[in-house]
């Protein structure tokens, strides 16, 4: 009888696909552009302006043609992956096609200017108002669309189930994300040593305080098992979706656990994005770097944290100019928010290793047994290794060859197109597998309660206190000064 076991796990497959896309993007450093045709979705007022190739070298290519090329590329890549997973090719290809097009339509809808434009972008778009949600609103729309399919269109859910693989999609996205953050980290080396050191100290403090408190609250006051408490603590306290997925894999939680935590992370990140920058403008306009660090520590998804930093940068500089006549150089507040967020992301891999070791040595070890390194390696999520490879590779390239920094950034922007698509497909898939009745039975209400209590009860305030301790009295350069 033929062996029906998968040739690869979804975890390993995510690493190979993520590394392949990353490697293709690096062709730009050698003077070739293998991914520049990939489609990017811009914040738009006219639908005709929504789509464009990510590289100017392909500027002659219509946006719709770029989208079709992106679809066929990903269809081939994922279908080959499905074959490695021993999944039937026909049902997978049909399911993937439906998932891709619904997800991308949600991404386009979420990028509509009146939904996505942040205050720092409104003037250039000629808008007097918007919902300020950034393009990550597309994640929420995709989640809602998936929930509709999963709960009210069971016939469609059944037809596409072969391609509903949220863990595979999100892990691939996280591997690609490492390269993007590597460039960001390298560029942040241009900040002062004091800012870098303060940012690193602040996030170490946040890890040690946040995670332990959330884990304690979830276990002690809400009665969650370790399987639920650990991913929830990582999702709330570290970096949202990526941390929840990595933690769930490290402790071998059921797939539903990080999926449910991830859906809550995105929803609460939007709430923070709507509140915190304006609170920072009102109370912290004379401590701008504190405000920037606070955004990085408090807002739990990368896009929302960077968007919050950009909004805060714009709001505080405007208020400081109007009330005190101080004109700060732009982007320093944003850079602090980004620096803190990058350091938090980098530590995800370290934290996954720590948790894998603890769970192997202390929690799930049998009496009389000693923990084996092979067991730790088996538990360690392989996609985290892929994430570290892409991060360290691009960081090393930029540090060794500073003259290629802009090319490296352009290369990672091209890879990021595919990272975004994998992310939005993840959230649609999360919605499809999230049956309301089952979620309620699993405790989604209690999860939201823990998130609400921890986020607004102490995480935001501890983040503010840590930001104040490390960045109080540090100011951006003055324009012309």
C-alpha positions in Angstrom: 0.0 0.0 0.0 1.3 3.5 -0.9 2.4 5.7 2.0 -0.3 8.4 2.4 1.6 10.4 5.0 2.5 13.9 4.1 6.0 14.4 2.7 6.2 17.6 4.7 4.4 19.2 7.6 2.6 22.5 7.1 5.1 24.0 9.4 8.1 22.9 7.3 6.2 23.7 4.1 5.7 27.3 5.3 9.4 27.6 5.8 10.3 26.5 2.3 7.7 28.6 0.5 8.6 31.7 2.6 12.3 31.2 2.0 11.7 30.7 -1.7 9.7 34.0 -2.0 12.4 35.7 0.1 15.2 34.4 -2.2 13.3 35.5 -5.3 12.9 39.0 -3.9 16.7 39.2 -3.3 17.3 38.9 -7.0 16.7 42.7 -7.0 20.1 43.1 -5.4 21.7 41.3 -8.3 20.1 43.6 -10.8 17.1 41.4 -11.7 13.5 41.8 -10.7 11.7 38.5 -10.4 8.8 39.7 -8.2 8.2 43.3 -9.2 5.0 42.3 -11.1 3.4 41.3 -7.8 0.2 43.4 -7.1 0.0 45.9 -4.3 -3.2 47.5 -3.2 -3.1 51.2 -2.5 -5.4 53.4 -0.4 -7.9 54.5 -3.1 -10.8 56.8 -3.9 -11.2 55.6 -7.4 -11.3 51.8 -7.8 -9.1 52.1 -11.0 -6.3 53.4 -8.8 -6.5 50.6 -6.2 -4.2 48.1 -8.0 -0.6 48.5 -9.3 2.5 46.4 -9.7 4.8 46.8 -6.6 7.8 47.7 -8.7 8.1 50.8 -10.9 10.0 48.7 -13.4 6.6 47.0 -14.2 4.7 50.3 -14.2 3.5 49.7 -17.7 1.6 46.6 -16.5 -2.1 47.2 -15.7 -3.1 46.6 -12.1 -5.6 43.9 -13.0 -3.0 42.0 -15.0 -0.6 42.2 -12.1 -3.3 40.8 -9.8 -4.0 37.9 -12.2 -0.2 37.1 -12.4 -0.1 37.1 -8.6 -3.0 34.7 -8.4 -1.5 32.3 -10.9 1.9 32.4 -9.2 0.4 31.6 -5.8 -1.9 29.0 -7.2 1.1 27.1 -8.6 3.1 27.5 -5.5 0.4 26.4 -3.1 -0.8 23.6 -5.3 2.7 22.1 -5.3 2.6 22.5 -1.5 -0.7 20.7 -1.4 0.8 17.8 -3.3 3.6 17.6 -0.7 0.9 17.5 2.0 -0.8 14.6 0.1 -3.9 16.8 -0.5 -6.1 16.1 -3.5 -5.0 18.7 -6.1 -8.3 19.4 -7.8 -10.4 20.2 -4.7 -7.4 22.2 -3.3 -7.0 24.3 -6.4 -10.7 25.1 -6.6 -10.8 25.9 -2.9 -7.7 28.1 -3.1 -9.2 30.1 -6.0 -12.3 30.9 -4.0 -10.3 31.8 -1.0 -7.8 34.0 -2.9 -10.4 36.1 -4.7 -12.8 36.6 -1.8 -9.8 37.5 0.4 -8.3 39.9 -2.1 -11.6 41.6 -2.6 -11.8 42.1 1.1 -8.3 43.6 1.1 -9.3 46.0 -1.7 -12.4 47.0 0.3 -10.4 47.6 3.4 -8.1 49.9 1.5 -10.9 52.3 0.5 -9.7 55.8 1.6 -12.7 56.6 3.8 -12.0 53.4 5.7 -8.2 53.2 5.6 -6.7 56.7 5.4 -5.0 57.8 8.6 -4.9 61.5 9.5 -1.4 62.0 8.2 -2.6 60.8 4.7 -5.9 62.6 4.5 -4.6 65.9 3.1 -2.9 64.3 0.1 -6.2 62.4 -0.6 -8.3 65.5 -0.2 -10.4 64.0 2.6 -11.9 65.8 5.6 -12.6 62.6 7.5 -12.0 58.8 7.5 -12.4 55.9 9.8 -8.5 55.8 10.4 -8.4 52.0 10.2 -5.4 51.6 7.8 -5.5 48.9 5.2 -5.5 46.3 8.0 -9.3 46.9 8.0 -9.1 44.4 5.1 -8.2 41.7 7.7 -11.4 42.5 9.6 -13.5 42.4 6.5 -12.0 39.1 5.5 -12.6 37.7 9.0 -16.3 38.8 8.7 -16.6 37.3 5.2 -15.1 34.1 6.5 -17.5 34.0 9.5 -20.5 34.5 7.1 -19.3 31.5 5.0 -18.5 29.3 8.0 -21.8 30.0 9.8 -24.4 30.7 7.1 -23.1 29.1 3.9 -22.1 25.5 4.9 -22.3 24.3 1.3 -19.5 26.8 0.3 -17.5 26.0 3.4 -17.6 22.3 2.5 -16.5 22.9 -1.1 -13.4 24.9 -0.1 -12.4 23.1 3.0 -9.4 21.4 1.3 -7.7 24.8 1.0 -8.8 26.2 4.4 -5.4 26.1 6.1 -4.9 29.2 8.3 -1.8 27.9 10.0 0.0 27.2 6.8 -0.8 30.6 5.4 0.1 32.6 8.6 3.3 30.7 9.1 4.4 31.4 5.5 3.6 35.1 6.0 5.7 35.2 9.2 8.7 33.7 7.5 8.5 36.5 4.8 7.9 39.1 7.5 11.4 38.4 9.0 13.0 40.0 5.9 10.9 43.1 6.1 11.7 43.6 9.8 15.4 42.9 9.1 15.5 46.0 6.8 13.6 48.0 9.4 16.0 47.0 12.1 19.0 47.8 10.0 17.6 51.3 9.2 16.9 51.9 12.8 20.6 51.6 13.6 20.8 55.1 12.3 19.0 56.3 15.5 21.0 57.3 18.5 22.5 54.6 20.7 20.5 55.9 23.6 17.2 55.4 21.8 18.2 51.9 20.6 19.3 50.9 24.1 16.2 52.3 25.8 14.0 50.6 23.2 15.6 47.2 23.9 15.4 47.6 27.7 11.8 48.7 27.4 10.7 45.6 25.5 12.6 43.2 27.7 10.7 44.7 30.7 7.5 44.4 28.8 8.0 40.7 28.0 8.8 39.8 31.6 6.0 41.8 33.1 3.2 41.6 30.5 3.4 37.9 29.8 3.5 36.8 33.4 0.6 39.0 34.4 -1.7 38.0 31.5 -0.9 34.3 32.1 -1.6 34.7 35.8 -4.9 36.5 35.2 -6.1 33.9 32.6 -5.2 31.0 34.9 -6.1 32.4 38.3 -9.2 34.4 37.7 -10.7 33.0 34.5 -9.8 29.3 34.9 -8.1 28.8 31.5 -5.9 25.8 31.0 -2.2 26.2 30.2 -3.1 25.4 26.5 -5.2 28.6 26.4 -3.4 30.8 28.8 0.0 30.7 27.1 -1.0 31.7 23.6 -3.4 34.3 25.0 -0.6 35.8 27.1 1.7 35.9 24.1 -1.0 37.4 21.8 -2.0 40.1 24.3 1.4 41.0 25.6 3.9 40.5 22.8 3.0 40.8 19.1 -0.5 39.6 18.5 -1.0 37.1 15.7 2.6 36.1 15.2 3.3 35.5 18.8 0.0 33.6 19.4 0.7 31.2 16.5 4.4 30.7 17.5 3.4 30.0 21.1 0.6 27.6 20.1 3.0 25.6 18.0 5.7 25.6 20.7 3.4 24.1 23.3 1.4 22.0 20.8 -1.9 23.6 21.4 -4.9 22.6 19.3 -5.2 24.8 16.1 -8.4 26.4 17.3 -6.5 28.1 20.2 -4.1 30.5 18.4 -6.8 31.0 15.7 -9.3 32.4 18.2 -6.6 34.5 19.9 -5.6 35.9 16.5 -9.1 37.0 15.7 -9.3 38.9 19.0 -5.9 40.5 18.5 -6.9 42.2 15.2 -10.2 43.5 16.6 -8.6 45.0 19.7 -5.7 46.5 17.7 -8.2 48.5 15.7 -9.8 49.8 18.9 -6.3 50.9 20.2 -5.5 52.5 16.9 -8.7 54.7 17.2 -7.9 55.7 20.8 -4.3 55.8 21.8 -2.8 58.3 19.2 -5.3 60.9 20.2 -4.7 60.2 23.9 -0.9 60.6 23.3 -1.5 63.9 21.5 -3.5 65.3 24.4 -1.3 64.2 27.3 2.2 63.5 25.8 2.8 66.2 23.2 5.7 67.5 25.4 7.2 64.0 25.7 7.0 62.9 22.0 9.4 60.0 22.3 7.5 58.6 25.2 4.4 58.7 23.0 6.2 56.8 20.2 7.5 54.1 22.5 4.0 53.7 24.0 2.5 53.0 20.6 5.1 50.3 20.0 4.5 48.7 23.3 0.7 48.9 23.5 -0.6 48.3 20.0 -0.4 44.6 19.2 -0.2 44.2 15.4 2.7 45.4 13.2 0.6 47.4 10.8 -1.6 49.0 13.5 1.5 49.8 15.7 3.3 51.5 12.8 0.1 53.3 11.7 -0.4 54.4 15.3 3.2 55.7 15.4 2.6 57.6 12.1 -0.6 59.2 13.4 1.0 60.1 16.7 4.0 61.6 14.9 1.7 63.8 12.9 -0.6 64.8 15.7 2.1 65.6 18.3 4.3 67.6 15.8 1.2 69.7 14.9 0.3 70.4 18.5 3.8 71.2 19.6 4.1 73.6 16.7 0.8 75.3 17.5 1.1 75.6 21.3 4.9 75.8 21.9 6.2 76.9 18.5 8.5 73.9 18.5 9.0 72.2 15.1 10.2 68.7 15.5 11.8 66.8 12.6 9.3 64.4 11.1 9.4 60.6 11.6 11.4 60.4 14.8 8.3 59.5 16.9 7.4 57.0 14.2 10.9 55.6 14.3 10.8 55.0 18.0 7.4 53.2 17.7 8.9 51.1 14.9 12.1 50.3 16.7 10.3 49.1 19.8 7.9 47.0 17.7 10.8 45.5 15.7 12.6 44.4 18.9 9.4 42.9 20.1 9.0 40.9 16.9 12.6 39.7 16.9 12.1 38.2 20.4 9.2 36.0 19.2 11.6 33.3 18.1 13.5 33.5 21.4 10.3 33.3 23.4 9.1 30.3 21.3 12.3 28.5 22.2 12.0 29.4 25.9 8.4 28.1 26.0 9.2 25.0 24.1 12.0 24.2 26.6 9.8 24.9 29.6 6.9 22.8 28.3 9.3 19.9 27.5 11.3 20.1 30.7 8.7 21.1 33.3 5.1 20.8 32.2 4.7 17.7 29.9 7.7 15.7 30.9 7.0 12.3 32.5 8.4 11.5 36.0 11.9 10.2 35.8 12.5 11.4 32.3 15.0 14.0 31.3 14.3 16.5 28.6 16.0 15.8 25.4 17.3 18.4 23.0 15.6 16.5 20.2 12.3 17.0 22.0 12.9 20.8 22.3 13.8 20.9 18.6 10.7 18.9 17.7 8.5 21.3 19.6 10.2 24.5 18.3 8.1 25.9 15.5 10.2 25.5 12.3 8.6 28.6 10.8 10.2 30.6 13.6 13.6 29.3 12.4 12.6 30.5 8.9 11.6 33.9 10.3 15.0 34.2 12.0 16.9 33.2 8.8 15.2 35.9 6.7 15.6 38.5 9.4 19.3 37.8 10.0 20.1 37.4 6.3 18.8 40.8 5.3 20.1 42.4 8.4 23.6 41.1 7.6 23.4 42.2 4.0 22.4 45.7 4.9 25.0 46.1 7.6 27.8 44.7 5.5 26.8 46.6 2.4 25.0 49.8 3.5 25.0 51.0 -0.1 22.4 48.4 -1.0 20.0 49.5 1.8 17.4 51.0 -0.6 17.5 48.1 -2.9 17.1 45.7 0.0 14.1 47.7 1.2 12.6 47.6 -2.3 13.2 43.8 -2.4 11.5 43.3 0.9 8.6 45.5 -0.2 8.1 43.1 -3.1 8.1 40.1 -0.8 5.8 41.9 1.5 3.1 41.9 -1.2 2.9 38.1 -0.8 3.1 38.3 2.9 0.0 40.6 3.0 -1.9 38.2 0.7 -1.1 35.2 3.0 -2.2 37.3 6.0 -5.6 38.2 4.5 -6.2 34.6 3.4 -5.4 33.6 7.0 -8.1 35.8 8.4 -10.7 34.7 5.9 -9.8 31.1 6.7 -10.0 31.8 10.4 -13.5 33.0 9.9 -14.5 29.9 7.9 -13.4 27.6 10.6 -14.9 29.7 13.4 -18.3 28.3 14.0 -20.1 30.6 16.5 -21.7 27.7 18.4 -18.4 25.9 18.7 -16.5 29.1 19.6 -18.9 29.9 22.3 -18.6 26.4 23.7 -14.8 26.8 23.6 -15.0 30.1 25.5 -14.6 33.0 23.1 -16.6 35.2 25.5 -14.2 34.5 28.3 -11.2 35.1 26.0 -12.5 38.5 25.1 -13.0 39.3 28.8 -9.4 38.4 29.6 -8.2 40.5 26.7 -10.3 43.5 27.8 -9.3 43.2 31.4 -5.6 42.8 30.7 -5.3 45.3 27.9 -7.2 48.2 29.4 -6.6 47.1 33.0 -2.8 47.1 33.1 -1.0 46.5 29.7 -1.6 50.0 28.3 -0.6 51.6 31.6 2.4 49.5 32.3 3.5 50.2 28.7 3.1 53.9 29.3 5.1 53.7 32.6 7.9 51.8 30.9 7.9 54.3 28.0 8.1 57.2 30.5 11.0 55.6 32.4 13.2 55.0 29.4 12.2 57.9 27.1 11.3 60.7 29.5 13.2 63.9 28.5 14.4 62.5 25.1 13.2 64.7 22.2 13.5 64.6 18.4 15.8 67.1 16.7 14.3 70.5 16.0 13.8 71.4 12.3 16.6 73.7 11.3 18.2 73.2 14.6 
